[in-house]
């Protein structure tokens, strides 16, 4: 029992150090990580676990190791951003797996990817017929990018000679019952406009509004609080 306070302290310290290291290394998603980034992250996590459960006063050793790994990851990330040569060395290069109706078996072998796994990736992406593809490229993060044939790609407004109005993201003007004044001004509106719009939608009490957004057409959409939990079994 006397060791519990020590474990609590080292656990909190390891969480703080991990948070600081995450901020230092960056916020890339797992799908954006290279193999080195992924392995480095697992290693740092393992060291952090050892740091958190350290029962002796040798917690400086795993802490030092965590800092060294984090600094190395940061240095490599910075170097790859500035040098194309280092970028190719650490991250590798994209590999063409299929192009113009030709499958490159040696490239598949170099990528450690068998034909069945490649076909599975194609089906997962919605391509059950390889003849629908112009090319397939294995990216440095392990994901496969597919380029469909011109006649197989979705129709765009340009194909139909249409000129739709540009879209803009909706702006949150009320969030959790509070008016976001800065966002409201960003939309070019004021409190008078907001009050008028809320009255038109019979939503007078701002405290009862969970979310309200303004779109590119300057239209207000209100999502009131429901105050209840709904469970559907449609996915079971």
TIKEZA-836393 format. One record per residue (C-alpha): residue number from 1; residue in one letter; x, y, z. Coordinates in Angstrom, 1 decimal. Example, Ala and Ser with C-alpha at 12.3 -4.5 7.8 and 13.67 -1.06 7.14 Angstrom:
! TIKEZA-836393
SITE|paba|zavex|px|py|pz
SITE|1|A|12.3|-4.5|7.8
SITE|2|S|13.7|-1.1|7.1
END
This chain:
! TIKEZA-836393
SITE|paba|zavex|px|py|pz
SITE|1|X|0.0|0.0|0.0
SITE|2|X|2.9|2.4|0.7
SITE|3|X|3.9|2.1|-2.9
SITE|4|X|0.6|3.4|-4.3
SITE|5|X|1.4|7.1|-3.8
SITE|6|X|4.7|6.6|-5.6
SITE|7|X|3.0|4.9|-8.5
SITE|8|X|0.3|7.7|-8.7
SITE|9|X|3.0|10.3|-8.8
SITE|10|X|5.1|8.6|-11.5
SITE|11|X|1.9|7.9|-13.5
SITE|12|X|0.9|11.5|-13.5
SITE|13|X|4.5|12.5|-14.3
SITE|14|X|4.6|10.1|-17.3
SITE|15|X|1.3|11.5|-18.6
SITE|16|X|2.6|15.0|-18.4
SITE|17|X|5.9|14.1|-20.1
SITE|18|X|4.0|12.2|-22.9
SITE|19|X|1.7|15.2|-23.4
SITE|20|X|4.7|17.5|-23.8
SITE|21|X|6.4|15.1|-26.1
SITE|22|X|3.3|14.8|-28.2
SITE|23|X|3.1|18.6|-28.6
SITE|24|X|6.8|18.6|-29.5
SITE|25|X|6.6|15.9|-32.1
SITE|26|X|3.4|17.0|-33.7
SITE|27|X|-0.2|16.0|-34.3
SITE|28|X|0.0|13.8|-37.3
SITE|29|X|-2.6|11.1|-37.4
SITE|30|X|-1.7|7.4|-37.4
SITE|31|X|-2.6|7.2|-41.1
SITE|32|X|0.0|9.9|-41.8
SITE|33|X|2.8|8.3|-39.9
SITE|34|X|5.7|6.5|-41.5
SITE|35|X|6.8|3.1|-40.2
SITE|36|X|9.6|4.7|-38.2
SITE|37|X|7.1|7.2|-36.5
SITE|38|X|4.8|4.3|-35.6
SITE|39|X|7.6|2.2|-34.1
SITE|40|X|9.0|5.2|-32.3
SITE|41|X|5.6|6.0|-30.8
SITE|42|X|5.2|2.4|-29.5
SITE|43|X|8.7|2.5|-28.0
SITE|44|X|8.0|5.8|-26.2
SITE|45|X|4.7|4.4|-24.9
SITE|46|X|6.5|1.3|-23.6
SITE|47|X|9.1|3.4|-21.8
SITE|48|X|6.4|5.6|-20.3
SITE|49|X|4.7|2.5|-18.9
SITE|50|X|7.9|1.4|-17.3
SITE|51|X|8.4|4.9|-16.0
SITE|52|X|4.8|4.9|-14.5
SITE|53|X|5.3|1.6|-12.7
SITE|54|X|8.8|2.2|-11.5
SITE|55|X|8.9|1.3|-7.8
SITE|56|X|12.5|2.4|-7.2
SITE|57|X|14.1|5.8|-7.5
SITE|58|X|15.5|4.9|-10.9
SITE|59|X|12.7|6.7|-12.7
SITE|60|X|15.3|9.1|-14.2
SITE|61|X|16.5|6.3|-16.5
SITE|62|X|13.2|5.7|-18.4
SITE|63|X|12.6|9.5|-18.3
SITE|64|X|15.9|10.1|-20.0
SITE|65|X|15.2|7.4|-22.6
SITE|66|X|11.8|9.0|-23.4
SITE|67|X|13.4|12.4|-23.8
SITE|68|X|16.1|11.0|-26.1
SITE|69|X|13.5|9.2|-28.3
SITE|70|X|11.3|12.3|-28.5
SITE|71|X|14.2|14.6|-29.4
SITE|72|X|15.4|12.1|-32.1
SITE|73|X|11.9|11.9|-33.6
SITE|74|X|11.6|15.7|-33.6
SITE|75|X|15.1|16.1|-35.2
SITE|76|X|14.3|13.6|-37.9
SITE|77|X|10.9|15.2|-38.6
SITE|78|X|12.6|18.6|-38.9
SITE|79|X|15.3|17.3|-41.1
SITE|80|X|12.9|15.5|-43.4
SITE|81|X|11.0|18.7|-43.8
SITE|82|X|14.1|20.6|-45.0
SITE|83|X|15.9|17.9|-47.0
SITE|84|X|14.5|15.8|-49.8
SITE|85|X|17.3|13.4|-49.6
SITE|86|X|16.7|12.7|-45.9
SITE|87|X|13.0|12.5|-46.6
SITE|88|X|13.5|9.7|-49.1
SITE|89|X|16.0|8.0|-46.7
SITE|90|X|13.7|8.0|-43.6
SITE|91|X|10.2|7.9|-45.2
SITE|92|X|10.9|6.0|-48.4
SITE|93|X|9.2|6.6|-51.7
SITE|94|X|5.9|5.8|-53.2
SITE|95|X|5.8|2.5|-55.1
SITE|96|X|3.8|2.0|-58.3
SITE|97|X|1.9|-1.3|-58.0
SITE|98|X|-0.4|-1.1|-61.1
SITE|99|X|-0.4|1.3|-64.0
SITE|100|X|-2.0|1.3|-67.5
SITE|101|X|-3.3|-2.2|-67.0
SITE|102|X|0.0|-3.7|-65.9
SITE|103|X|0.6|-5.3|-62.5
SITE|104|X|4.2|-5.0|-61.3
SITE|105|X|4.9|-8.1|-59.3
SITE|106|X|8.4|-7.1|-58.4
SITE|107|X|7.1|-3.9|-56.9
SITE|108|X|4.6|-5.9|-54.9
SITE|109|X|7.4|-8.1|-53.7
SITE|110|X|9.5|-5.1|-52.7
SITE|111|X|6.6|-3.7|-50.8
SITE|112|X|6.1|-7.0|-49.0
SITE|113|X|2.6|-7.2|-50.4
SITE|114|X|1.1|-10.3|-51.9
SITE|115|X|-1.5|-10.3|-54.7
SITE|116|X|-4.3|-11.4|-52.4
SITE|117|X|-3.7|-8.6|-50.0
SITE|118|X|-3.5|-6.1|-52.9
SITE|119|X|-6.8|-7.3|-54.3
SITE|120|X|-8.4|-7.0|-50.8
SITE|121|X|-7.2|-3.4|-50.6
SITE|122|X|-8.8|-2.8|-54.0
SITE|123|X|-12.1|-4.3|-53.0
SITE|124|X|-12.0|-2.3|-49.7
SITE|125|X|-11.7|0.9|-51.8
SITE|126|X|-14.6|-0.2|-54.0
SITE|127|X|-12.8|-1.6|-57.0
SITE|128|X|-13.7|-5.2|-57.7
SITE|129|X|-12.4|-5.1|-61.2
SITE|130|X|-8.8|-4.1|-61.8
SITE|131|X|-9.7|-3.0|-65.3
SITE|132|X|-11.4|0.0|-63.7
SITE|133|X|-8.1|1.4|-62.4
SITE|134|X|-5.6|3.6|-64.1
SITE|135|X|-3.0|3.2|-61.4
SITE|136|X|-2.5|2.1|-57.8
SITE|137|X|0.4|3.5|-55.7
SITE|138|X|1.6|2.4|-52.3
SITE|139|X|2.3|5.5|-50.3
SITE|140|X|5.0|5.9|-47.7
SITE|141|X|2.5|5.7|-44.9
SITE|142|X|1.4|2.2|-46.0
SITE|143|X|-1.9|3.3|-47.6
SITE|144|X|-2.7|2.5|-51.3
SITE|145|X|-3.9|5.4|-53.5
SITE|146|X|-6.1|4.4|-56.4
SITE|147|X|-6.7|6.4|-59.6
SITE|148|X|-9.7|5.2|-61.6
SITE|149|X|-10.0|5.4|-65.3
SITE|150|X|-11.4|8.6|-66.6
SITE|151|X|-14.6|6.9|-67.6
SITE|152|X|-15.0|5.3|-64.2
SITE|153|X|-14.5|8.4|-62.0
SITE|154|X|-17.4|10.3|-60.5
SITE|155|X|-19.0|13.1|-62.6
SITE|156|X|-17.9|16.6|-61.5
SITE|157|X|-19.7|19.9|-62.1
SITE|158|X|-17.0|20.8|-64.6
SITE|159|X|-17.9|17.7|-66.6
SITE|160|X|-21.5|19.0|-66.8
SITE|161|X|-20.3|22.5|-67.5
SITE|162|X|-21.8|23.8|-64.3
SITE|163|X|-20.6|26.7|-62.2
SITE|164|X|-21.8|26.1|-58.6
SITE|165|X|-21.3|28.7|-56.0
SITE|166|X|-18.2|28.1|-53.8
SITE|167|X|-18.9|26.3|-50.5
SITE|168|X|-17.7|27.5|-47.1
SITE|169|X|-17.7|25.6|-43.8
SITE|170|X|-20.5|26.4|-41.4
SITE|171|X|-19.6|28.7|-38.6
SITE|172|X|-20.7|27.9|-35.0
SITE|173|X|-22.5|31.0|-33.5
SITE|174|X|-24.1|29.3|-30.5
SITE|175|X|-22.4|26.4|-28.7
SITE|176|X|-23.7|24.7|-25.6
SITE|177|X|-26.1|27.5|-24.8
SITE|178|X|-23.6|30.3|-25.3
SITE|179|X|-23.3|32.9|-28.1
SITE|180|X|-19.9|33.0|-29.8
SITE|181|X|-19.7|36.7|-30.4
SITE|182|X|-16.4|36.5|-32.4
SITE|183|X|-17.8|33.9|-34.7
SITE|184|X|-21.1|35.8|-35.1
SITE|185|X|-19.1|38.9|-36.2
SITE|186|X|-17.1|36.8|-38.6
SITE|187|X|-20.3|35.8|-40.4
SITE|188|X|-21.1|39.5|-40.9
SITE|189|X|-24.0|39.5|-38.5
SITE|190|X|-24.7|40.9|-35.1
SITE|191|X|-26.9|40.1|-32.0
SITE|192|X|-29.9|41.8|-33.5
SITE|193|X|-29.8|39.6|-36.6
SITE|194|X|-29.3|36.5|-34.4
SITE|195|X|-32.2|37.4|-32.2
SITE|196|X|-34.5|38.0|-35.2
SITE|197|X|-33.5|34.6|-36.7
SITE|198|X|-34.1|32.8|-33.4
SITE|199|X|-37.5|34.3|-33.1
SITE|200|X|-38.4|33.2|-36.6
SITE|201|X|-37.5|29.7|-35.7
SITE|202|X|-39.3|29.9|-32.3
SITE|203|X|-36.1|29.4|-30.4
SITE|204|X|-36.1|32.4|-28.0
SITE|205|X|-34.0|30.9|-25.2
SITE|206|X|-30.4|30.7|-26.1
SITE|207|X|-29.7|28.5|-23.1
SITE|208|X|-31.9|25.8|-24.6
SITE|209|X|-29.9|25.7|-27.9
SITE|210|X|-27.2|23.1|-28.1
SITE|211|X|-25.8|24.2|-31.4
SITE|212|X|-26.5|26.9|-34.0
SITE|213|X|-24.6|27.3|-37.2
SITE|214|X|-24.5|29.8|-40.1
SITE|215|X|-23.8|28.5|-43.6
SITE|216|X|-22.3|30.2|-46.7
SITE|217|X|-25.8|31.4|-47.7
SITE|218|X|-26.1|33.2|-44.3
SITE|219|X|-28.8|30.8|-43.2
SITE|220|X|-29.1|30.0|-39.5
SITE|221|X|-29.6|26.3|-38.5
SITE|222|X|-30.6|25.6|-34.9
SITE|223|X|-30.2|22.4|-33.0
SITE|224|X|-32.1|22.7|-29.7
SITE|225|X|-31.4|20.6|-26.6
SITE|226|X|-33.5|17.4|-26.6
SITE|227|X|-32.9|16.5|-22.9
SITE|228|X|-33.2|12.8|-23.6
SITE|229|X|-31.3|9.8|-24.7
SITE|230|X|-32.5|7.9|-27.8
SITE|231|X|-31.4|4.3|-28.5
SITE|232|X|-32.1|2.6|-31.9
SITE|233|X|-31.5|-1.0|-32.8
SITE|234|X|-31.2|-0.4|-36.5
SITE|235|X|-27.5|-1.4|-36.5
SITE|236|X|-27.9|-4.6|-34.6
END
